[in-house]
């Protein structure tokens, strides 16, 4: 097993991220807290990176802070760019995303696009068309 602790520490330091807790599930959350004195804190929850897929989820949550929560108008588009950032970050650190990671990205994006469709999205960005549900 590859040791991912140096990657975690680098990401926390570089992007001023705080981990509220390490989750036992393979899910994550990212949010920013603003204080009255003007400070802002970047928080995440994710599984502790021990495998390529848990590293991908951790980096995905970091990616929300790196890319920014309001940069993209559509949430599904934000999810796409954050996943692409996370995969690129894995490669930059010498960890090649495996089949499980690619499957997780695909399932996550299909869920995000499906949710956008259920909520009535008017136009789908071209980069997300491959995640549209297939007709039966």
Beta strands, then each sheet from edge to edge (+ up, - down):
strand 1: 17-23
strand 2: 29-34
strand 3: 40-47
sheet 1: 1+ 3+ 2-
end
